Amino acid sequence: MADNSEANIATADALTLLLHNQHAICAAIEEVIKWLSDNGVGSVAANATAALETLDMNAREITDAIMRIRQP
């Protein structure tokens, strides 16, 4: 099998950038949740919190995948 180390590095780098984007999206959603909660829209805030939990769970899986790809 051919050495795919360069491809693995490029894949891991791309996934890392996507993970950073996901963290930024999470931070933005947290700000919206705070605003919704502060302005009496708790039910919408609860829905946004559920979406945030999904992003967090997926971020952990993406992180694990990046670590596996980066292993020699």
PDB file of N, CA, C and O in Angstrom:
ATOM      1  N   MET A   1       0.845  -1.181   0.000  1.00  0.00           N
ATOM      2  CA  MET A   1       0.000   0.000   0.000  1.00  0.00           C
ATOM      3  C   MET A   1       0.891   1.245   0.000  1.00  0.00           C
ATOM      4  O   MET A   1       1.908   1.278   0.693  1.00  0.00           O
ATOM      5  N   ALA A   2       0.520   2.247  -0.758  1.00  0.00           N
ATOM      6  CA  ALA A   2       1.306   3.476  -0.858  1.00  0.00           C
ATOM      7  C   ALA A   2       1.237   4.250   0.452  1.00  0.00           C
ATOM      8  O   ALA A   2       0.263   4.159   1.199  1.00  0.00           O
ATOM      9  N   ASP A   3       2.288   5.007   0.710  1.00  0.00           N
ATOM     10  CA  ASP A   3       2.341   5.847   1.902  1.00  0.00           C
ATOM     11  C   ASP A   3       1.402   7.031   1.720  1.00  0.00           C
ATOM     12  O   ASP A   3       1.574   7.834   0.803  1.00  0.00           O
ATOM     13  N   ASN A   4       0.422   7.133   2.585  1.00  0.00           N
ATOM     14  CA  ASN A   4      -0.571   8.203   2.491  1.00  0.00           C
ATOM     15  C   ASN A   4      -0.362   9.267   3.560  1.00  0.00           C
ATOM     16  O   ASN A   4      -1.312   9.962   3.919  1.00  0.00           O
ATOM     17  N   SER A   5       0.850   9.412   4.076  1.00  0.00           N
ATOM     18  CA  SER A   5       1.066  10.339   5.178  1.00  0.00           C
ATOM     19  C   SER A   5       0.720  11.774   4.803  1.00  0.00           C
ATOM     20  O   SER A   5       0.148  12.501   5.615  1.00  0.00           O
ATOM     21  N   GLU A   6       1.058  12.194   3.589  1.00  0.00           N
ATOM     22  CA  GLU A   6       0.711  13.559   3.175  1.00  0.00           C
ATOM     23  C   GLU A   6      -0.805  13.730   3.082  1.00  0.00           C
ATOM     24  O   GLU A   6      -1.346  14.762   3.477  1.00  0.00           O
ATOM     25  N   ALA A   7      -1.472  12.725   2.565  1.00  0.00           N
ATOM     26  CA  ALA A   7      -2.932  12.783   2.477  1.00  0.00           C
ATOM     27  C   ALA A   7      -3.552  12.782   3.869  1.00  0.00           C
ATOM     28  O   ALA A   7      -4.526  13.492   4.121  1.00  0.00           O
ATOM     29  N   ASN A   8      -2.985  11.984   4.773  1.00  0.00           N
ATOM     30  CA  ASN A   8      -3.494  11.957   6.147  1.00  0.00           C
ATOM     31  C   ASN A   8      -3.309  13.310   6.828  1.00  0.00           C
ATOM     32  O   ASN A   8      -4.203  13.786   7.529  1.00  0.00           O
ATOM     33  N   ILE A   9      -2.156  13.919   6.621  1.00  0.00           N
ATOM     34  CA  ILE A   9      -1.903  15.234   7.213  1.00  0.00           C
ATOM     35  C   ILE A   9      -2.892  16.255   6.663  1.00  0.00           C
ATOM     36  O   ILE A   9      -3.459  17.038   7.425  1.00  0.00           O
ATOM     37  N   ALA A  10      -3.102  16.256   5.361  1.00  0.00           N
ATOM     38  CA  ALA A  10      -4.034  17.201   4.747  1.00  0.00           C
ATOM     39  C   ALA A  10      -5.455  16.967   5.259  1.00  0.00           C
ATOM     40  O   ALA A  10      -6.189  17.918   5.526  1.00  0.00           O
ATOM     41  N   THR A  11      -5.836  15.702   5.394  1.00  0.00           N
ATOM     42  CA  THR A  11      -7.170  15.377   5.904  1.00  0.00           C
ATOM     43  C   THR A  11      -7.321  15.839   7.343  1.00  0.00           C
ATOM     44  O   THR A  11      -8.320  16.462   7.701  1.00  0.00           O
ATOM     45  N   ALA A  12      -6.330  15.533   8.164  1.00  0.00           N
ATOM     46  CA  ALA A  12      -6.387  15.940   9.570  1.00  0.00           C
ATOM     47  C   ALA A  12      -6.403  17.464   9.693  1.00  0.00           C
ATOM     48  O   ALA A  12      -7.125  18.006  10.530  1.00  0.00           O
ATOM     49  N   ASP A  13      -5.621  18.158   8.875  1.00  0.00           N
ATOM     50  CA  ASP A  13      -5.609  19.624   8.902  1.00  0.00           C
ATOM     51  C   ASP A  13      -6.978  20.185   8.521  1.00  0.00           C
ATOM     52  O   ASP A  13      -7.462  21.127   9.148  1.00  0.00           O
ATOM     53  N   ALA A  14      -7.600  19.608   7.493  1.00  0.00           N
ATOM     54  CA  ALA A  14      -8.923  20.081   7.067  1.00  0.00           C
ATOM     55  C   ALA A  14      -9.958  19.815   8.152  1.00  0.00           C
ATOM     56  O   ALA A  14     -10.794  20.673   8.437  1.00  0.00           O
ATOM     57  N   LEU A  15      -9.907  18.640   8.754  1.00  0.00           N
ATOM     58  CA  LEU A  15     -10.846  18.333   9.835  1.00  0.00           C
ATOM     59  C   LEU A  15     -10.635  19.253  11.028  1.00  0.00           C
ATOM     60  O   LEU A  15     -11.594  19.648  11.691  1.00  0.00           O
ATOM     61  N   THR A  16      -9.380  19.593  11.300  1.00  0.00           N
ATOM     62  CA  THR A  16      -9.091  20.512  12.409  1.00  0.00           C
ATOM     63  C   THR A  16      -9.709  21.880  12.153  1.00  0.00           C
ATOM     64  O   THR A  16     -10.274  22.488  13.062  1.00  0.00           O
ATOM     65  N   LEU A  17      -9.604  22.364  10.926  1.00  0.00           N
ATOM     66  CA  LEU A  17     -10.227  23.646  10.591  1.00  0.00           C
ATOM     67  C   LEU A  17     -11.747  23.575  10.734  1.00  0.00           C
ATOM     68  O   LEU A  17     -12.368  24.511  11.236  1.00  0.00           O
ATOM     69  N   LEU A  18     -12.336  22.484  10.300  1.00  0.00           N
ATOM     70  CA  LEU A  18     -13.789  22.313  10.457  1.00  0.00           C
ATOM     71  C   LEU A  18     -14.167  22.263  11.938  1.00  0.00           C
ATOM     72  O   LEU A  18     -15.195  22.807  12.340  1.00  0.00           O
ATOM     73  N   LEU A  19     -13.340  21.615  12.735  1.00  0.00           N
ATOM     74  CA  LEU A  19     -13.599  21.561  14.175  1.00  0.00           C
ATOM     75  C   LEU A  19     -13.525  22.951  14.793  1.00  0.00           C
ATOM     76  O   LEU A  19     -14.341  23.294  15.648  1.00  0.00           O
ATOM     77  N   HIS A  20     -12.547  23.758  14.364  1.00  0.00           N
ATOM     78  CA  HIS A  20     -12.457  25.140  14.862  1.00  0.00           C
ATOM     79  C   HIS A  20     -13.707  25.926  14.470  1.00  0.00           C
ATOM     80  O   HIS A  20     -14.226  26.711  15.264  1.00  0.00           O
ATOM     81  N   ASN A  21     -14.186  25.713  13.247  1.00  0.00           N
ATOM     82  CA  ASN A  21     -15.429  26.371  12.820  1.00  0.00           C
ATOM     83  C   ASN A  21     -16.588  25.927  13.692  1.00  0.00           C
ATOM     84  O   ASN A  21     -17.427  26.741  14.077  1.00  0.00           O
ATOM     85  N   GLN A  22     -16.639  24.637  14.006  1.00  0.00           N
ATOM     86  CA  GLN A  22     -17.719  24.127  14.838  1.00  0.00           C
ATOM     87  C   GLN A  22     -17.666  24.760  16.227  1.00  0.00           C
ATOM     88  O   GLN A  22     -18.708  25.090  16.794  1.00  0.00           O
ATOM     89  N   HIS A  23     -16.473  24.933  16.778  1.00  0.00           N
ATOM     90  CA  HIS A  23     -16.345  25.587  18.084  1.00  0.00           C
ATOM     91  C   HIS A  23     -16.836  27.034  18.020  1.00  0.00           C
ATOM     92  O   HIS A  23     -17.477  27.518  18.954  1.00  0.00           O
ATOM     93  N   ALA A  24     -16.536  27.717  16.925  1.00  0.00           N
ATOM     94  CA  ALA A  24     -16.992  29.099  16.765  1.00  0.00           C
ATOM     95  C   ALA A  24     -18.520  29.151  16.669  1.00  0.00           C
ATOM     96  O   ALA A  24     -19.154  30.034  17.246  1.00  0.00           O
ATOM     97  N   ILE A  25     -19.099  28.209  15.945  1.00  0.00           N
ATOM     98  CA  ILE A  25     -20.562  28.143  15.838  1.00  0.00           C
ATOM     99  C   ILE A  25     -21.167  27.889  17.212  1.00  0.00           C
ATOM    100  O   ILE A  25     -22.177  28.496  17.570  1.00  0.00           O
ATOM    101  N   CYS A  26     -20.558  27.000  17.979  1.00  0.00           N
ATOM    102  CA  CYS A  26     -21.049  26.725  19.336  1.00  0.00           C
ATOM    103  C   CYS A  26     -21.019  27.983  20.202  1.00  0.00           C
ATOM    104  O   CYS A  26     -21.967  28.260  20.937  1.00  0.00           O
ATOM    105  N   ALA A  27     -19.937  28.733  20.113  1.00  0.00           N
ATOM    106  CA  ALA A  27     -19.832  29.969  20.896  1.00  0.00           C
ATOM    107  C   ALA A  27     -20.919  30.956  20.503  1.00  0.00           C
ATOM    108  O   ALA A  27     -21.505  31.617  21.361  1.00  0.00           O
ATOM    109  N   ALA A  28     -21.188  31.054  19.206  1.00  0.00           N
ATOM    110  CA  ALA A  28     -22.241  31.960  18.747  1.00  0.00           C
ATOM    111  C   ALA A  28     -23.609  31.500  19.239  1.00  0.00           C
ATOM    112  O   ALA A  28     -24.430  32.316  19.660  1.00  0.00           O
ATOM    113  N   ILE A  29     -23.851  30.203  19.184  1.00  0.00           N
ATOM    114  CA  ILE A  29     -25.135  29.676  19.658  1.00  0.00           C
ATOM    115  C   ILE A  29     -25.289  29.919  21.156  1.00  0.00           C
ATOM    116  O   ILE A  29     -26.383  30.234  21.625  1.00  0.00           O
ATOM    117  N   GLU A  30     -24.195  29.776  21.910  1.00  0.00           N
ATOM    118  CA  GLU A  30     -24.256  30.058  23.343  1.00  0.00           C
ATOM    119  C   GLU A  30     -24.662  31.498  23.610  1.00  0.00           C
ATOM    120  O   GLU A  30     -25.434  31.765  24.531  1.00  0.00           O
ATOM    121  N   GLU A  31     -24.148  32.426  22.814  1.00  0.00           N
ATOM    122  CA  GLU A  31     -24.534  33.832  22.970  1.00  0.00           C
ATOM    123  C   GLU A  31     -26.022  34.030  22.662  1.00  0.00           C
ATOM    124  O   GLU A  31     -26.715  34.766  23.365  1.00  0.00           O
ATOM    125  N   VAL A  32     -26.498  33.377  21.621  1.00  0.00           N
ATOM    126  CA  VAL A  32     -27.921  33.484  21.263  1.00  0.00           C
ATOM    127  C   VAL A  32     -28.776  32.871  22.367  1.00  0.00           C
ATOM    128  O   VAL A  32     -29.814  33.425  22.729  1.00  0.00           O
ATOM    129  N   ILE A  33     -28.345  31.731  22.902  1.00  0.00           N
ATOM    130  CA  ILE A  33     -29.095  31.090  23.992  1.00  0.00           C
ATOM    131  C   ILE A  33     -29.195  32.028  25.186  1.00  0.00           C
ATOM    132  O   ILE A  33     -30.261  32.164  25.786  1.00  0.00           O
ATOM    133  N   LYS A  34     -28.087  32.674  25.530  1.00  0.00           N
ATOM    134  CA  LYS A  34     -28.110  33.616  26.658  1.00  0.00           C
ATOM    135  C   LYS A  34     -29.086  34.748  26.384  1.00  0.00           C
ATOM    136  O   LYS A  34     -29.867  35.122  27.259  1.00  0.00           O
ATOM    137  N   TRP A  35     -29.047  35.296  25.171  1.00  0.00           N
ATOM    138  CA  TRP A  35     -29.956  36.387  24.831  1.00  0.00           C
ATOM    139  C   TRP A  35     -31.408  35.914  24.898  1.00  0.00           C
ATOM    140  O   TRP A  35     -32.266  36.616  25.433  1.00  0.00           O
ATOM    141  N   LEU A  36     -31.683  34.739  24.363  1.00  0.00           N
ATOM    142  CA  LEU A  36     -33.048  34.204  24.393  1.00  0.00           C
ATOM    143  C   LEU A  36     -33.527  34.010  25.823  1.00  0.00           C
ATOM    144  O   LEU A  36     -34.654  34.370  26.163  1.00  0.00           O
ATOM    145  N   SER A  37     -32.676  33.446  26.651  1.00  0.00           N
ATOM    146  CA  SER A  37     -33.037  33.219  28.056  1.00  0.00           C
ATOM    147  C   SER A  37     -33.289  34.538  28.783  1.00  0.00           C
ATOM    148  O   SER A  37     -34.245  34.669  29.547  1.00  0.00           O
ATOM    149  N   ASP A  38     -32.415  35.511  28.530  1.00  0.00           N
ATOM    150  CA  ASP A  38     -32.556  36.817  29.183  1.00  0.00           C
ATOM    151  C   ASP A  38     -33.791  37.569  28.728  1.00  0.00           C
ATOM    152  O   ASP A  38     -34.274  38.456  29.431  1.00  0.00           O
ATOM    153  N   ASN A  39     -34.307  37.219  27.552  1.00  0.00           N
ATOM    154  CA  ASN A  39     -35.462  37.930  26.991  1.00  0.00           C
ATOM    155  C   ASN A  39     -36.737  37.092  27.004  1.00  0.00           C
ATOM    156  O   ASN A  39     -37.664  37.353  26.238  1.00  0.00           O
ATOM    157  N   GLY A  40     -36.780  36.097  27.866  1.00  0.00           N
ATOM    158  CA  GLY A  40     -38.010  35.367  28.103  1.00  0.00           C
ATOM    159  C   GLY A  40     -38.428  34.383  27.025  1.00  0.00           C
ATOM    160  O   GLY A  40     -39.609  34.051  26.921  1.00  0.00           O
ATOM    161  N   VAL A  41     -37.501  33.919  26.233  1.00  0.00           N
ATOM    162  CA  VAL A  41     -37.840  32.954  25.192  1.00  0.00           C
ATOM    163  C   VAL A  41     -37.170  31.621  25.553  1.00  0.00           C
ATOM    164  O   VAL A  41     -36.372  31.077  24.791  1.00  0.00           O
ATOM    165  N   GLY A  42     -37.520  31.123  26.730  1.00  0.00           N
ATOM    166  CA  GLY A  42     -36.879  29.932  27.268  1.00  0.00           C
ATOM    167  C   GLY A  42     -37.080  28.687  26.429  1.00  0.00           C
ATOM    168  O   GLY A  42     -36.177  27.854  26.343  1.00  0.00           O
ATOM    169  N   SER A  43     -38.250  28.537  25.803  1.00  0.00           N
ATOM    170  CA  SER A  43     -38.490  27.323  25.021  1.00  0.00           C
ATOM    171  C   SER A  43     -37.575  27.267  23.800  1.00  0.00           C
ATOM    172  O   SER A  43     -37.086  26.199  23.433  1.00  0.00           O
ATOM    173  N   VAL A  44     -37.349  28.412  23.177  1.00  0.00           N
ATOM    174  CA  VAL A  44     -36.441  28.457  22.030  1.00  0.00           C
ATOM    175  C   VAL A  44     -35.011  28.232  22.511  1.00  0.00           C
ATOM    176  O   VAL A  44     -34.231  27.558  21.839  1.00  0.00           O
ATOM    177  N   ALA A  45     -34.667  28.784  23.654  1.00  0.00           N
ATOM    178  CA  ALA A  45     -33.337  28.589  24.227  1.00  0.00           C
ATOM    179  C   ALA A  45     -33.101  27.108  24.512  1.00  0.00           C
ATOM    180  O   ALA A  45     -31.998  26.605  24.296  1.00  0.00           O
ATOM    181  N   ALA A  46     -34.123  26.411  24.994  1.00  0.00           N
ATOM    182  CA  ALA A  46     -33.995  24.985  25.277  1.00  0.00           C
ATOM    183  C   ALA A  46     -33.738  24.198  23.993  1.00  0.00           C
ATOM    184  O   ALA A  46     -32.921  23.277  23.984  1.00  0.00           O
ATOM    185  N   ASN A  47     -34.424  24.553  22.919  1.00  0.00           N
ATOM    186  CA  ASN A  47     -34.196  23.892  21.637  1.00  0.00           C
ATOM    187  C   ASN A  47     -32.779  24.150  21.135  1.00  0.00           C
ATOM    188  O   ASN A  47     -32.128  23.244  20.615  1.00  0.00           O
ATOM    189  N   ALA A  48     -32.307  25.370  21.288  1.00  0.00           N
ATOM    190  CA  ALA A  48     -30.951  25.710  20.862  1.00  0.00           C
ATOM    191  C   ALA A  48     -29.921  24.963  21.701  1.00  0.00           C
ATOM    192  O   ALA A  48     -28.877  24.554  21.193  1.00  0.00           O
ATOM    193  N   THR A  49     -30.216  24.787  22.980  1.00  0.00           N
ATOM    194  CA  THR A  49     -29.316  24.038  23.856  1.00  0.00           C
ATOM    195  C   THR A  49     -29.220  22.585  23.407  1.00  0.00           C
ATOM    196  O   THR A  49     -28.139  21.996  23.443  1.00  0.00           O
ATOM    197  N   ALA A  50     -30.325  22.009  22.991  1.00  0.00           N
ATOM    198  CA  ALA A  50     -30.308  20.632  22.490  1.00  0.00           C
ATOM    199  C   ALA A  50     -29.440  20.531  21.234  1.00  0.00           C
ATOM    200  O   ALA A  50     -28.689  19.569  21.077  1.00  0.00           O
ATOM    201  N   ALA A  51     -29.539  21.503  20.355  1.00  0.00           N
ATOM    202  CA  ALA A  51     -28.702  21.515  19.150  1.00  0.00           C
ATOM    203  C   ALA A  51     -27.231  21.651  19.532  1.00  0.00           C
ATOM    204  O   ALA A  51     -26.365  21.024  18.921  1.00  0.00           O
ATOM    205  N   LEU A  52     -26.956  22.459  20.530  1.00  0.00           N
ATOM    206  CA  LEU A  52     -25.586  22.649  20.998  1.00  0.00           C
ATOM    207  C   LEU A  52     -25.005  21.348  21.548  1.00  0.00           C
ATOM    208  O   LEU A  52     -23.828  21.054  21.343  1.00  0.00           O
ATOM    209  N   GLU A  53     -25.831  20.574  22.245  1.00  0.00           N
ATOM    210  CA  GLU A  53     -25.374  19.285  22.764  1.00  0.00           C
ATOM    211  C   GLU A  53     -24.975  18.345  21.627  1.00  0.00           C
ATOM    212  O   GLU A  53     -24.001  17.602  21.749  1.00  0.00           O
ATOM    213  N   THR A  54     -25.718  18.372  20.529  1.00  0.00           N
ATOM    214  CA  THR A  54     -25.371  17.554  19.365  1.00  0.00           C
ATOM    215  C   THR A  54     -24.045  18.006  18.779  1.00  0.00           C
ATOM    216  O   THR A  54     -23.209  17.172  18.431  1.00  0.00           O
ATOM    217  N   LEU A  55     -23.839  19.313  18.664  1.00  0.00           N
ATOM    218  CA  LEU A  55     -22.564  19.827  18.163  1.00  0.00           C
ATOM    219  C   LEU A  55     -21.408  19.394  19.065  1.00  0.00           C
ATOM    220  O   LEU A  55     -20.343  19.014  18.578  1.00  0.00           O
ATOM    221  N   ASP A  56     -21.623  19.453  20.376  1.00  0.00           N
ATOM    222  CA  ASP A  56     -20.575  19.050  21.316  1.00  0.00           C
ATOM    223  C   ASP A  56     -20.240  17.568  21.163  1.00  0.00           C
ATOM    224  O   ASP A  56     -19.068  17.194  21.152  1.00  0.00           O
ATOM    225  N   MET A  57     -21.263  16.726  21.044  1.00  0.00           N
ATOM    226  CA  MET A  57     -21.038  15.293  20.884  1.00  0.00           C
ATOM    227  C   MET A  57     -20.266  15.024  19.589  1.00  0.00           C
ATOM    228  O   MET A  57     -19.321  14.235  19.578  1.00  0.00           O
ATOM    229  N   ASN A  58     -20.667  15.673  18.514  1.00  0.00           N
ATOM    230  CA  ASN A  58     -19.983  15.487  17.239  1.00  0.00           C
ATOM    231  C   ASN A  58     -18.566  16.026  17.279  1.00  0.00           C
ATOM    232  O   ASN A  58     -17.679  15.463  16.637  1.00  0.00           O
ATOM    233  N   ALA A  59     -18.332  17.094  18.010  1.00  0.00           N
ATOM    234  CA  ALA A  59     -16.978  17.650  18.132  1.00  0.00           C
ATOM    235  C   ALA A  59     -16.042  16.639  18.783  1.00  0.00           C
ATOM    236  O   ALA A  59     -14.885  16.512  18.384  1.00  0.00           O
ATOM    237  N   ARG A  60     -16.543  15.924  19.781  1.00  0.00           N
ATOM    238  CA  ARG A  60     -15.718  14.891  20.417  1.00  0.00           C
ATOM    239  C   ARG A  60     -15.361  13.795  19.418  1.00  0.00           C
ATOM    240  O   ARG A  60     -14.221  13.330  19.386  1.00  0.00           O
ATOM    241  N   GLU A  61     -16.320  13.383  18.611  1.00  0.00           N
ATOM    242  CA  GLU A  61     -16.067  12.335  17.614  1.00  0.00           C
ATOM    243  C   GLU A  61     -15.085  12.817  16.548  1.00  0.00           C
ATOM    244  O   GLU A  61     -14.213  12.062  16.118  1.00  0.00           O
ATOM    245  N   ILE A  62     -15.225  14.068  16.123  1.00  0.00           N
ATOM    246  CA  ILE A  62     -14.298  14.631  15.138  1.00  0.00           C
ATOM    247  C   ILE A  62     -12.895  14.689  15.718  1.00  0.00           C
ATOM    248  O   ILE A  62     -11.926  14.362  15.033  1.00  0.00           O
ATOM    249  N   THR A  63     -12.780  15.100  16.972  1.00  0.00           N
ATOM    250  CA  THR A  63     -11.478  15.159  17.639  1.00  0.00           C
ATOM    251  C   THR A  63     -10.841  13.776  17.686  1.00  0.00           C
ATOM    252  O   THR A  63      -9.652  13.630  17.401  1.00  0.00           O
ATOM    253  N   ASP A  64     -11.618  12.767  18.041  1.00  0.00           N
ATOM    254  CA  ASP A  64     -11.096  11.398  18.073  1.00  0.00           C
ATOM    255  C   ASP A  64     -10.611  10.964  16.691  1.00  0.00           C
ATOM    256  O   ASP A  64      -9.557  10.339  16.572  1.00  0.00           O
ATOM    257  N   ALA A  65     -11.369  11.290  15.654  1.00  0.00           N
ATOM    258  CA  ALA A  65     -10.978  10.925  14.291  1.00  0.00           C
ATOM    259  C   ALA A  65      -9.685  11.623  13.893  1.00  0.00           C
ATOM    260  O   ALA A  65      -8.812  11.011  13.279  1.00  0.00           O
ATOM    261  N   ILE A  66      -9.558  12.893  14.237  1.00  0.00           N
ATOM    262  CA  ILE A  66      -8.331  13.637  13.927  1.00  0.00           C
ATOM    263  C   ILE A  66      -7.134  12.977  14.607  1.00  0.00           C
ATOM    264  O   ILE A  66      -6.077  12.816  13.996  1.00  0.00           O
ATOM    265  N   MET A  67      -7.303  12.602  15.857  1.00  0.00           N
ATOM    266  CA  MET A  67      -6.200  11.978  16.590  1.00  0.00           C
ATOM    267  C   MET A  67      -5.812  10.638  15.954  1.00  0.00           C
ATOM    268  O   MET A  67      -4.627  10.312  15.882  1.00  0.00           O
ATOM    269  N   ARG A  68      -6.795   9.865  15.496  1.00  0.00           N
ATOM    270  CA  ARG A  68      -6.488   8.588  14.852  1.00  0.00           C
ATOM    271  C   ARG A  68      -5.739   8.811  13.536  1.00  0.00           C
ATOM    272  O   ARG A  68      -4.800   8.079  13.223  1.00  0.00           O
ATOM    273  N   ILE A  69      -6.151   9.811  12.772  1.00  0.00           N
ATOM    274  CA  ILE A  69      -5.499  10.096  11.492  1.00  0.00           C
ATOM    275  C   ILE A  69      -4.065  10.574  11.715  1.00  0.00           C
ATOM    276  O   ILE A  69      -3.170  10.226  10.945  1.00  0.00           O
ATOM    277  N   ARG A  70      -3.846  11.354  12.743  1.00  0.00           N
ATOM    278  CA  ARG A  70      -2.522  11.919  12.998  1.00  0.00           C
ATOM    279  C   ARG A  70      -1.530  10.902  13.585  1.00  0.00           C
ATOM    280  O   ARG A  70      -0.326  11.158  13.606  1.00  0.00           O
ATOM    281  N   GLN A  71      -2.022   9.763  14.056  1.00  0.00           N
ATOM    282  CA  GLN A  71      -1.105   8.754  14.602  1.00  0.00           C
ATOM    283  C   GLN A  71      -0.281   8.137  13.470  1.00  0.00           C
ATOM    284  O   GLN A  71      -0.794   7.863  12.386  1.00  0.00           O
ATOM    285  N   PRO A  72       1.023   7.925  13.753  1.00  0.00           N
ATOM    286  CA  PRO A  72       1.884   7.332  12.721  1.00  0.00           C
ATOM    287  C   PRO A  72       1.519   5.886  12.426  1.00  0.00           C
ATOM    288  O   PRO A  72       2.150   5.250  11.582  1.00  0.00           O
TER     289      PRO A  72
END
